């Protein structure tokens, strides 16, 4: 077993953590969740490269694009929540 084969376990754990964070009703946790998802995308891509799992790599690139959208949309939501006169 190659050392990179073991990468799938932390990638899986980080993906689960990210899903838990994104499901939070707290904006800060939700925003952090998208960043954690991006970390998991990178780990899955690294694992996929050594395993020659090209469909997984393409999937992770697509999911990373969606996670970047989530980062952007949550940043917009945070700026609206922090707007003057907003309680």
Beta strands, then each sheet from edge to edge (+ up, - down):
end
